[in-house]
Amino acid sequence: MVMPKVFIIILNWNGKDDTLACLDSVRKLDYPDYRVIVVDNASTDGSVGAVKLCYPSASWLTIIENSANLGYTGGNNVGIRYAMEKGADYIWLLNNDTKSEPDALKRLIKVTHDYPKAGLLGPKIVQMDNPAMAYSMIGSLNMWFPWPDRMEGKESSLIKGGALESDFISGSAILVKREFVDKVGLLDERFFFYWEENDWCERGKKSGFKVILVPDAVVYHKGGGSSGKGWNEFTSYYLVRNWILFMRKHARARHWITFLPFLIFSLSYWILKVLLKKDVAVVRSFISAVSWNIRTPL
């Protein structure tokens, strides 16, 4: 049986060691027909040179160097366009701070034969330092109180077996069908970072595609590689800005009846918490996130 051609996109921004470890993991995949694209978002830590040194003449590897940090969305879109031009049947977006089980990609592709409407597929993602705990499994999103639940921190054994339909899957390891990109389009670059996979999943479902989780395919995720951990100016701005942007794009009028009070309560709580720590910069980020949505049309 002819296996689909898969292009694996690994996005890097000043994550040299993680990217090298991810590439080492990818080289152990037991899938017969894949290529790898490392897209570098203008790193300054010598990432590109390190990859070239480790893989000086690898025919399976392409390195694309962006002149600026285009974020998760813009950086991956560069790789997706390249993969589409080269005839990819599927494209696997893989965070650079992940490692994959050797059979992960094969298990994802196998499910596509049983689910012809599957446009986006994701593995079960577990915490790299504690695989018994989930980083992201089946994702649920209630548009009335829209904060995505991906079962982070739950026992990873709770979700297992065959494929499951999901509201969304994690962007840290997301397999996309060529037909999905043709019909739905690329990632929305306005999101830059955070909520972009939720937006992609919603757009796909509206176009008739299924979002599928494959628990038997396992990927390990370190987490926090590009954005850092906990609240900071970056995470506070993009999480809140893109949360509101997502709702502006996908919520119906009736959902705002509960979302607005939920948003006001959440922001008030978060602002109080950071004010107690005297972190005024994060407060400014929250305000800037709301302001951006007020002044920016869809």
DRENVEXMI-985568 format. One record per residue (C-alpha): x, y, z; residue in three letters. Coordinates in steps of 0.05 Angstrom, whole numbers, plus 5000, padded with zeros to 4 digits. Example, Ala and Ser with C-alpha at 12.3 -4.5 7.8 and 13.67 -1.06 7.14 Angstrom:
BEGIN
524649105156ALA 527349795143SER 
//
This chain:
BEGIN
500050005000MET 502650694981VAL 503351125044MET 501651865041PRO 507452355036LYS 508152725102VAL 511953365115PHE 513753485188ILE 514554225206ILE 518754385268ILE 518455125286LEU 524455395323ASN 525656045359TRP 531856055403ASN 530655325423GLY 536954995396LYS 537454425446ASP 530054265443ASP 530054275367THR 536053805363LEU 532653325412ALA 526153365372CYS 529853215307LEU 533252615339ASP 526452355360SER 523552465290VAL 529152065258ARG 526751465298LYS 519651475268LEU 517850825234ASP 513851175180TYR 516651055109PRO 515351705072ASP 516552355109TYR 520652985101ARG 522553485155VAL 522354245150ILE 525654645205VAL 522855355203VAL 527055845243ASP 523856485268ASN 530156925266ALA 533656575324SER 539856885355THR 542356275394ASP 545855915337GLY 540155435325SER 540755405249VAL 548255305251GLY 547454745302ALA 542254385259VAL 546754445197LYS 552654185237LEU 548853565261CYS 545553425193TYR 550353715142PRO 547553395079SER 541053075099ALA 536552985038SER 530452905083TRP 531453585117LEU 530054285094THR 531654905135ILE 527755555123ILE 530456185157GLU 525356735169ASN 528057445175SER 523557595235ALA 519757235289ASN 513157085255LEU 510156725315GLY 507156035315TYR 502056215261THR 506556585212GLY 512456125221GLY 508455495210ASN 504855805151ASN 511555895116VAL 512855155125GLY 505854955104ILE 506355345039ARG 513055015024TYR 510254325040ALA 504154434996MET 508554654938GLU 512654014946LYS 506553564942GLY 505153405014ALA 499152965027ASP 499353115101TYR 503153615143ILE 504953485216TRP 506154115257LEU 510653895314LEU 513054355370ASN 520554355377ASN 519954175452ASP 516653505437THR 519052795427LYS 514852265392SER 513851525401GLU 516751175339PRO 509850935317ASP 506151595331ALA 505851845259LEU 504051155231LYS 498251105280ARG 495651795261LEU 495851635187ILE 492450965198LYS 486451315228VAL 485651745167THR 483451135127HIS 477751005176ASP 475751745181TYR 475652045111PRO 472652685138LYS 478452775187ALA 481853435171GLY 485853525234LEU 488552965277LEU 492552975341GLY 496152475386PRO 495352405461LYS 500552885489ILE 503552725556VAL 508353105601GLN 515552965583MET 517952955655ASP 511952555679ASN 508652145624PRO 503351875672ALA 500352575670MET 497152895608ALA 499453525575TYR 493653515526SER 488552975510MET 481453045485ILE 479453785482GLY 472754065501SER 470454785493LEU 463755065517ASN 462255695479MET 457955955536TRP 463955955584PHE 469555875534PRO 475955665568TRP 478855045533PRO 479554415574ASP 484753935547ARG 485153495610MET 492053775627GLU 494653465692GLY 489852885690LYS 492252165689GLU 494152015617SER 491251315623SER 484251605626LEU 484051675550ILE 486251085509LYS 484350625452GLY 481550825385GLY 480151495353ALA 475551995385LEU 472152625358GLU 474453255395SER 472553985398ASP 479854155387PHE 486753855391ILE 493354155414SER 497454555365GLY 503754245393SER 502753625350ALA 497353705298ILE 496853315233LEU 493153675177VAL 490553395112LYS 492253745047ARG 484953805029GLU 483754165095PHE 488854705077VAL 485954765007ASP 478854875033LYS 479755205101VAL 486155585090GLY 492455705131LEU 492955895204LEU 490156585219ASP 496556995230GLU 492957505273ARG 493257005330PHE 500856975327PHE 501056515388PHE 495456195430TYR 488356015409TRP 490555905337GLU 489155155338GLU 482255285368ASN 480755765311ASP 483255265259TRP 479054705289CYS 472755135290GLU 473855355218ARG 474954635197GLY 468654385231LYS 464654935197LYS 467354685130SER 465153965144GLY 471653665171PHE 472453245234LYS 477553385289VAL 480252725314ILE 484352515374LEU 488451875368VAL 490151655439PRO 494451065415ASP 499251565383ALA 503551875438VAL 507752505439VAL 511652775498TYR 511553525510HIS 516253945552LYS 511954575549GLY 513555305558GLY 519355295509GLY 517655935470SER 512956305516SER 515756145585GLY 511555895643LYS 506556275684GLY 503756975673TRP 508457455639ASN 507458045592GLU 507557585531PHE 502757055555THR 497857535588SER 497257955525TYR 496457405474TYR 492156945516LEU 487057485531VAL 487357835464ARG 486457195425ASN 481156925472TRP 476857525455ILE 478757495381LEU 476756755378PHE 469856935407MET 469057515359ARG 470257035302LYS 466156435325HIS 461156595380ALA 453956715364ARG 450457325393ALA 447156905449ARG 453956665474HIS 455957375492TRP 450557385546ILE 454956935589THR 461757075558PHE 462057815575LEU 460757715650PRO 465557125648PHE 470857555614LEU 469958135663ILE 470257675723PHE 476457305697SER 480257945681LEU 478458255748SER 480957635784TYR 487457595744TRP 488858345751ILE 487858295826LEU 492657715831LYS 498258065792VAL 497058725829LEU 498358365894LEU 505058175864LYS 505958905841LYS 506758665769ASP 504159285734VAL 506959075667ALA 502358475664VAL 496358915681VAL 498159365623ARG 498458745578SER 491258555598PHE 488959255583ILE 492559265516SER 489358595498ALA 482358865507VAL 484159525473SER 486759155411TRP 480058805402ASN 476159455410ILE 480059825357ARG 481459255308THR 475959025260PRO 475158305241LEU 
//
